[in-house]
Amino acid sequence: MANDVLSTDQKALRINLDARRYGTFAEIGAGQEVARWFFRVGGASGTVAKTISAYDMAVSDAIYGHADRYVSRQRLRSMLDYEFNLLLERLNTTRGDKTAFFVFADTVATSGYTQRQDGHGWMGIRFQPEPHSEPSEIVIHVRMLDKESVRQQEALGIMGVNLIYGTFYFHSDPQALIRSLLDNLTWERVEVDMIGLTGPVFASVDNRLMALQLVKQGLTEAAMFTADGEAVQWGEVLYKRPVLVQRGSFHPVTKATLDVLERAHEKFLAEPELKGQTPVVLMEMTLRHLTAGDRINEEDFVHRAETLRALGKTVLISNFRRFHRLAAYLSRYTNKALGIAVGASKLKEIFDESFYNENEGGLLGGLGQLFKNPARLYVYPSLDFSTGRTLTAENFPVAPHLKHLQAYLLENGFIQDITPSDPGFLPIRSRDVLEKIQAGNDEWEQHVPAQIVEVIRKQKLFGCKG
């Protein structure tokens, strides 16, 4: 059947029997687990030009040049550059007319005797789709979640075969390629939290949509891209830096949206934990914010991303409904201060005991995760349209038995009110602005930052007629 998933053996054998493909395997860390699959199934002489494993740092530096971090995109890129150029230099004259060359590389750290945390690594492939064609490239970041090193190595090998197979046979369908990365694996064993596709084959691919696909298809709970649309991995952006996050739908960004962020940013910079450091600012959209009915409109998602590009913001796409899950994820990559900017209406989720799992310690366990880094919630007033009342962190109604907890969090600065720069921002709602844009009512411009107005009109976003 067309939808049947091939075993890892079957994938490796098909590649070995494909006379068009020939290349190098360069692997650092976790053994040569990917190349091993191609040798064990037979016929590897049809695929493998060379395997290399430069474990020693001095040896690795002598071949690929110095790297500040050996398990990094920088090291992976230098491996792909060096090995691909060398492959063409040695074989292009004799095999180039009939061979599409490729280089697969990975640099990985698994748990072992001196390292007990989850394993992780960078994996990539540079390939020619046809002989003599310009190469394209796929780079991914993988976390191996098994506790035993041997299981992590096994998962790495399977993932590598999946990446190579998907590259060769699904590169014209990136969504299918992403889906195939978990073949013969489960999300409990591996996580792919970053993918970048570049080169002529992927000229029409929007890597922002690929980040969305990683989350949507369950390969990770969150993925990130820069304002320029470049896929990035959490550690590259957050390592040892304070972080300020604004959660929202950004549908569209309004003056109120931007005021929430700017006022929270002012408060965050004044925290003694920052000590003059410049925080990373992230704009987070969850799948819940992106889903209309039972589906995600990808064009609409790109429209939101374009407005955030205009603000120069890095975007986080996540499947975190609960705030403490977001904080716990961020804490994997930084031990610096964390700030979360929210409207007061979101406090309902913070103090809703049904949002927390008993196996995580319930409400108290979840709040412990949320505020451990240390973290702060910066709360912007929300207008209750049904009563006309302005809700703040101070007056937000919570269950009677939680009032002492609310008071504790307020008195110790874990939850802080922020003051709008203009009270006139409080009645602005994104849904009302969106309706005006789609109806051709120019009043929407009064409620949207000037740079966002320009982008919406110029690119005809959200149904704007221009």
C-alpha positions as CSV (number, residue, x, y, z in Angstrom):
1,M,0.0,0.0,0.0
2,A,1.1,3.5,-0.8
3,N,0.8,4.6,2.9
4,D,2.8,1.7,4.3
5,V,5.9,2.8,6.2
6,L,9.1,1.1,5.1
7,S,11.3,-0.4,7.7
8,T,14.7,1.2,8.3
9,D,16.3,-1.8,6.6
10,Q,14.1,-1.4,3.5
11,K,14.8,2.3,3.3
12,A,18.6,1.8,3.5
13,L,18.5,-1.0,0.9
14,R,16.5,1.0,-1.5
15,I,19.0,3.8,-1.3
16,N,21.9,1.3,-1.7
17,L,20.3,0.0,-4.9
18,D,19.7,3.5,-6.3
19,A,22.6,3.8,-8.7
20,R,22.1,7.6,-9.0
21,R,23.1,8.3,-5.4
22,Y,26.7,8.3,-4.1
23,G,28.2,10.1,-1.2
24,T,30.0,10.6,2.1
25,F,28.9,9.9,5.7
26,A,30.7,12.1,8.3
27,E,29.6,11.4,11.9
28,I,30.9,12.8,15.2
29,G,29.6,11.3,18.4
30,A,27.3,8.3,19.1
31,G,29.3,6.0,16.7
32,Q,28.7,5.7,13.0
33,E,25.1,4.7,13.6
34,V,23.7,6.1,10.3
35,A,26.4,4.6,8.1
36,R,26.1,1.3,9.9
37,W,22.5,0.8,8.5
38,F,23.8,1.0,4.9
39,F,26.6,-1.6,5.6
40,R,24.4,-4.0,7.4
41,V,21.7,-4.3,4.7
42,G,24.2,-5.0,1.9
43,G,25.0,-3.2,-1.3
44,A,26.7,-0.3,0.4
45,S,29.3,-0.1,-2.3
46,G,26.6,1.4,-4.5
47,T,26.1,4.3,-2.0
48,V,29.0,4.9,0.3
49,A,32.1,6.7,-1.1
50,K,33.6,7.2,2.3
51,T,32.7,7.2,6.0
52,I,34.6,9.3,8.6
53,S,34.3,9.8,12.3
54,A,36.6,12.5,13.7
55,Y,36.0,12.0,17.4
56,D,39.1,13.7,18.8
57,M,38.7,17.5,19.0
58,A,42.2,18.1,17.7
59,V,41.6,15.8,14.7
60,S,38.2,17.4,14.1
61,D,39.7,20.9,14.1
62,A,42.5,19.8,11.8
63,I,39.9,18.7,9.2
64,Y,37.0,21.1,9.6
65,G,38.5,24.1,11.4
66,H,38.0,25.3,15.0
67,A,34.4,25.5,16.4
68,D,33.4,27.2,19.6
69,R,30.9,24.4,20.3
70,Y,31.4,21.0,18.7
71,V,27.7,20.0,18.8
72,S,26.5,23.0,16.9
73,R,25.2,24.1,13.6
74,Q,28.5,25.8,13.0
75,R,30.4,22.5,13.2
76,L,27.8,20.7,11.0
77,R,28.0,23.4,8.4
78,S,31.8,23.1,8.2
79,M,31.5,19.3,7.9
80,L,29.1,19.6,5.0
81,D,31.2,22.2,3.3
82,Y,34.5,20.4,3.6
83,E,33.2,16.9,2.7
84,F,31.0,18.0,-0.3
85,N,33.9,20.0,-1.8
86,L,36.2,17.1,-1.3
87,L,33.7,14.6,-2.8
88,L,33.4,16.7,-6.0
89,E,37.1,17.3,-6.2
90,R,37.8,13.5,-6.1
91,L,34.9,12.0,-8.0
92,N,33.2,14.6,-10.2
93,T,35.4,13.9,-13.2
94,T,35.0,10.2,-13.2
95,R,31.4,9.9,-11.9
96,G,29.8,13.3,-12.3
97,D,27.9,12.6,-15.5
98,K,25.8,9.8,-14.0
99,T,25.9,10.5,-10.2
100,A,24.0,12.8,-8.0
101,F,26.4,13.3,-5.1
102,F,25.5,13.8,-1.4
103,V,27.1,14.3,2.0
104,F,25.3,13.3,5.2
105,A,26.8,14.6,8.4
106,D,25.9,14.7,12.1
107,T,27.5,15.9,15.3
108,V,25.9,14.5,18.4
109,A,26.3,14.2,22.2
110,T,24.5,11.3,23.8
111,S,24.2,10.6,27.5
112,G,27.1,8.6,28.9
113,Y,29.4,8.1,31.9
114,T,30.0,11.8,32.3
115,Q,26.8,13.2,30.9
116,R,23.4,12.1,32.1
117,Q,21.1,14.6,30.4
118,D,19.1,14.0,27.2
119,G,21.2,13.5,24.1
120,H,21.0,16.0,21.3
121,G,22.7,16.7,18.0
122,W,22.7,18.4,14.6
123,M,22.1,16.4,11.5
124,G,22.2,17.5,7.8
125,I,22.5,16.5,4.2
126,R,23.7,18.4,1.2
127,F,22.6,16.8,-2.1
128,Q,22.4,17.1,-5.8
129,P,18.9,16.2,-7.0
130,E,20.4,15.4,-10.4
131,P,23.9,14.9,-11.8
132,H,25.8,18.3,-12.1
133,S,23.0,20.2,-10.5
134,E,23.5,22.8,-7.8
135,P,23.2,21.3,-4.3
136,S,20.4,21.9,-1.8
137,E,20.5,21.3,1.9
138,I,18.4,20.1,4.9
139,V,19.6,20.7,8.5
140,I,17.7,19.5,11.6
141,H,18.3,19.6,15.3
142,V,17.3,16.4,17.2
143,R,16.9,15.6,20.9
144,M,17.2,11.9,21.9
145,L,14.9,11.2,24.8
146,D,15.8,7.6,25.7
147,K,17.6,7.2,29.0
148,E,20.1,4.6,27.8
149,S,22.9,5.7,25.6
150,V,22.5,2.6,23.3
151,R,18.9,3.5,22.7
152,Q,19.8,7.0,21.9
153,Q,22.4,5.7,19.4
154,E,19.8,3.5,17.8
155,A,17.3,6.3,17.5
156,L,19.9,8.5,15.9
157,G,20.7,5.9,13.3
158,I,17.0,5.5,12.4
159,M,16.5,9.2,12.2
160,G,19.5,9.6,9.9
161,V,18.2,7.0,7.5
162,N,14.8,8.7,7.6
163,L,16.4,12.0,6.8
164,I,18.4,10.6,3.8
165,Y,15.4,8.7,2.5
166,G,13.1,11.6,2.8
167,T,15.6,13.9,1.1
168,F,15.9,11.7,-1.9
169,Y,12.3,10.7,-2.4
170,F,10.2,13.3,-0.7
171,H,12.1,16.6,-1.3
172,S,9.3,17.8,-3.7
173,D,6.8,17.4,-0.8
174,P,8.4,18.9,2.4
175,Q,5.3,18.1,4.5
176,A,5.7,14.4,3.7
177,L,9.4,14.6,4.3
178,I,8.8,16.0,7.8
179,R,6.2,13.4,8.5
180,S,8.6,10.6,7.5
181,L,11.2,11.7,10.0
182,L,9.4,9.8,12.7
183,D,9.0,6.6,10.7
184,N,9.9,3.6,13.0
185,L,10.3,6.0,15.9
186,T,7.9,7.7,18.4
187,W,7.8,11.2,19.9
188,E,8.7,9.6,23.3
189,R,12.1,8.7,21.8
190,V,13.0,11.7,19.7
191,E,12.2,15.3,19.1
192,V,13.0,17.4,16.0
193,D,12.7,21.0,17.1
194,M,14.3,22.7,14.1
195,I,14.4,22.2,10.4
196,G,15.9,24.4,7.7
197,L,15.6,23.7,3.9
198,T,17.8,25.8,1.6
199,G,19.0,25.7,-2.0
200,P,17.4,25.6,-5.5
201,V,15.2,22.6,-4.8
202,F,13.6,24.4,-1.9
203,A,13.4,27.9,-3.5
204,S,9.6,28.0,-3.0
205,V,9.7,26.6,0.5
206,D,8.8,29.0,3.4
207,N,10.8,27.7,6.5
208,R,8.3,29.4,8.7
209,L,5.7,26.9,7.5
210,M,8.2,24.1,8.1
211,A,8.5,25.2,11.7
212,L,4.7,25.2,11.9
213,Q,4.7,21.6,10.5
214,L,7.1,20.4,13.1
215,V,4.6,21.4,15.8
216,K,1.5,20.5,13.9
217,Q,2.8,17.0,13.1
218,G,3.9,16.3,16.7
219,L,7.7,16.2,16.1
220,T,8.2,18.9,18.8
221,E,6.1,21.0,21.1
222,A,7.7,24.2,19.9
223,A,9.7,25.6,17.1
224,M,11.2,29.0,16.4
225,F,12.2,31.3,13.5
226,T,13.7,34.8,13.3
227,A,12.1,37.9,11.9
228,D,13.9,37.1,8.6
229,G,12.2,33.7,8.5
230,E,15.3,31.7,9.3
231,A,14.7,28.5,11.3
232,V,16.6,28.5,14.6
233,Q,17.0,26.1,17.5
234,W,16.2,27.2,21.0
235,G,19.7,26.9,22.3
236,E,21.1,29.1,19.5
237,V,18.9,32.0,20.6
238,L,18.4,31.6,24.3
239,Y,21.6,30.2,25.7
240,K,22.4,31.9,29.0
241,R,20.2,34.9,28.2
242,P,17.1,36.4,29.9
243,V,13.9,36.0,27.9
244,L,10.7,38.0,27.6
245,V,7.7,36.3,25.9
246,Q,4.4,37.7,24.7
247,R,1.7,35.2,24.1
248,G,-1.0,36.1,21.6
249,S,-2.9,35.5,18.4
250,F,-1.4,38.7,16.7
251,H,-4.4,38.6,14.4
252,P,-3.5,41.3,13.8
253,V,-1.0,43.2,16.0
254,T,-2.7,46.2,17.4
255,K,-1.5,49.3,19.3
256,A,-2.7,47.5,22.5
257,T,-0.7,44.4,21.6
258,L,2.5,46.4,21.1
259,D,1.8,48.5,24.3
260,V,1.6,45.2,26.3
261,L,5.1,44.2,25.1
262,E,6.7,47.6,25.5
263,R,5.4,48.2,29.0
264,A,6.4,44.7,30.0
265,H,9.8,45.2,28.5
266,E,10.4,48.3,30.6
267,K,9.5,46.5,33.8
268,F,11.6,43.5,32.8
269,L,14.7,45.6,32.2
270,A,14.4,47.1,35.7
271,E,14.6,43.6,37.4
272,P,17.8,43.2,39.4
273,E,18.3,39.8,37.9
274,L,19.0,41.2,34.5
275,K,22.0,43.3,35.6
276,G,22.1,45.2,32.4
277,Q,21.7,42.2,30.1
278,T,19.6,42.6,26.9
279,P,16.8,40.0,26.9
280,V,15.7,37.9,24.0
281,V,12.1,38.9,23.0
282,L,9.8,36.2,21.6
283,M,6.3,36.5,20.2
284,E,4.5,33.2,20.9
285,M,1.6,31.8,18.9
286,T,0.1,28.5,20.0
287,L,-1.7,26.0,17.8
288,R,-4.8,27.0,19.7
289,H,-4.4,30.6,18.5
290,L,-3.9,29.4,14.9
291,T,-6.7,26.9,14.7
292,A,-10.1,27.9,13.2
293,G,-12.6,25.1,13.4
294,D,-10.5,21.9,13.1
295,R,-7.8,23.2,10.8
296,I,-4.9,25.7,10.6
297,N,-5.0,28.2,7.7
298,E,-1.4,28.4,6.6
299,E,-1.9,31.5,4.5
300,D,-3.3,33.3,7.6
301,F,-0.4,32.1,9.7
302,V,2.0,33.6,7.1
303,H,0.1,36.9,7.3
304,R,0.6,37.0,11.0
305,A,4.3,36.1,10.6
306,E,4.7,39.0,8.1
307,T,3.4,41.5,10.5
308,L,5.8,40.3,13.2
309,R,8.6,40.5,10.7
310,A,7.8,44.2,10.4
311,L,8.4,44.5,14.1
312,G,11.7,42.6,13.9
313,K,10.6,39.9,16.3
314,T,11.6,36.3,16.7
315,V,8.5,34.0,16.6
316,L,7.8,30.9,18.7
317,I,5.2,28.4,17.6
318,S,4.1,26.1,20.4
319,N,1.6,23.5,21.5
320,F,1.8,24.8,25.1
321,R,-1.6,25.5,26.4
322,R,-0.3,25.8,30.0
323,F,2.0,28.7,31.0
324,H,4.2,26.5,33.2
325,R,4.9,24.2,30.3
326,L,6.3,27.2,28.3
327,A,8.4,28.2,31.3
328,A,9.8,24.7,31.8
329,Y,10.7,24.5,28.1
330,L,12.5,27.8,28.2
331,S,14.4,26.7,31.3
332,R,16.0,23.9,29.4
333,Y,18.1,26.4,27.5
334,T,18.6,29.3,29.9
335,N,18.8,29.7,33.7
336,K,18.4,33.5,33.4
337,A,15.3,35.5,34.3
338,L,12.1,34.9,32.4
339,G,9.3,37.4,31.8
340,I,5.8,36.7,30.3
341,A,3.6,39.5,29.1
342,V,-0.1,38.8,29.3
343,G,-3.5,40.5,29.5
344,A,-5.3,40.3,32.9
345,S,-7.9,38.0,31.4
346,K,-5.3,35.3,31.1
347,L,-5.0,35.0,34.9
348,K,-8.0,32.9,34.7
349,E,-5.8,30.2,33.2
350,I,-3.1,30.7,35.8
351,F,-5.4,30.1,38.7
352,D,-7.6,27.5,37.1
353,E,-6.8,24.3,39.0
354,S,-8.3,22.1,36.1
355,F,-5.4,23.3,33.9
356,Y,-2.8,21.4,36.0
357,N,-2.1,17.7,36.1
358,E,-1.9,15.9,39.4
359,N,1.2,14.0,38.4
360,E,2.9,17.4,38.1
361,G,1.9,18.5,41.5
362,G,-1.4,20.2,40.6
363,L,-1.7,24.0,40.8
364,L,1.2,24.4,43.2
365,G,3.5,22.2,41.2
366,G,2.7,24.0,38.0
367,L,3.3,27.4,39.6
368,G,6.6,26.1,41.0
369,Q,7.7,25.3,37.4
370,L,6.4,28.7,36.1
371,F,8.2,30.9,38.6
372,K,11.4,29.0,39.3
373,N,13.9,30.6,36.9
374,P,13.1,33.3,38.4
375,A,10.1,34.3,36.3
376,R,7.6,37.2,36.4
377,L,4.2,37.7,34.9
378,Y,3.7,41.2,33.7
379,V,-0.1,41.8,33.6
380,Y,-1.7,44.4,31.3
381,P,-5.2,45.5,32.3
382,S,-8.1,43.9,30.4
383,L,-11.5,45.5,29.9
384,D,-14.5,43.3,30.7
385,F,-16.9,44.3,28.0
386,S,-19.9,42.7,29.8
387,T,-19.5,44.8,32.9
388,G,-17.3,47.7,31.8
389,R,-14.9,46.8,34.6
390,T,-11.1,47.0,34.2
391,L,-9.4,43.9,35.4
392,T,-5.9,44.0,36.8
393,A,-3.6,41.6,38.6
394,E,-4.6,43.3,41.9
395,N,-8.4,42.9,41.5
396,F,-8.7,39.8,39.4
397,P,-11.2,37.5,41.0
398,V,-10.0,34.1,42.1
399,A,-11.6,31.3,44.1
400,P,-11.7,32.2,47.8
401,H,-9.3,29.4,48.8
402,L,-6.7,30.8,46.4
403,K,-6.7,34.5,47.5
404,H,-3.8,34.0,49.9
405,L,-1.8,32.4,47.0
406,Q,-2.7,35.4,44.8
407,A,-1.6,37.8,47.5
408,Y,1.7,36.0,48.0
409,L,2.5,36.1,44.3
410,L,1.7,39.8,44.1
411,E,3.5,40.8,47.3
412,N,6.7,39.0,46.2
413,G,6.6,40.4,42.7
414,F,6.0,37.2,40.8
415,I,2.9,38.8,39.3
416,Q,3.1,42.5,38.5
417,D,0.7,45.0,37.1
418,I,1.9,47.1,34.2
419,T,0.3,50.5,33.3
420,P,-0.9,51.3,29.7
421,S,0.7,54.3,28.1
422,D,-2.8,55.2,26.8
423,P,-6.1,54.1,28.5
424,G,-7.6,54.4,25.1
425,F,-5.9,51.1,24.1
426,L,-8.0,49.0,26.5
427,P,-11.1,48.7,24.3
428,I,-9.1,47.6,21.3
429,R,-9.8,44.0,20.3
430,S,-8.0,42.2,17.5
431,R,-11.2,40.5,16.3
432,D,-12.9,43.9,15.9
433,V,-9.9,45.2,14.0
434,L,-9.8,42.1,11.7
435,E,-13.5,42.5,10.9
436,K,-12.9,46.1,9.9
437,I,-10.0,45.1,7.7
438,Q,-12.0,42.5,5.9
439,A,-15.0,44.8,5.5
440,G,-12.9,47.5,4.0
441,N,-13.6,49.9,6.9
442,D,-10.6,52.2,7.1
443,E,-11.2,52.8,10.8
444,W,-8.9,49.8,11.5
445,E,-5.9,52.0,10.8
446,Q,-6.5,54.0,14.0
447,H,-5.9,50.9,16.1
448,V,-2.8,49.4,14.4
449,P,0.8,50.6,14.6
450,A,1.9,52.5,11.5
451,Q,4.5,50.0,10.4
452,I,1.9,47.2,10.6
453,V,-0.7,49.3,8.6
454,E,1.9,49.7,5.8
455,V,2.6,46.0,5.7
456,I,-1.1,45.0,5.7
457,R,-1.9,47.4,3.0
458,K,1.1,46.7,0.8
459,Q,0.9,42.9,1.0
460,K,-2.9,42.8,1.2
461,L,-2.9,40.7,4.4
462,F,-5.9,39.4,6.3
463,G,-8.2,40.1,3.3
464,C,-7.3,43.8,3.0
465,K,-8.1,45.1,-0.4
466,G,-5.1,47.5,-0.4
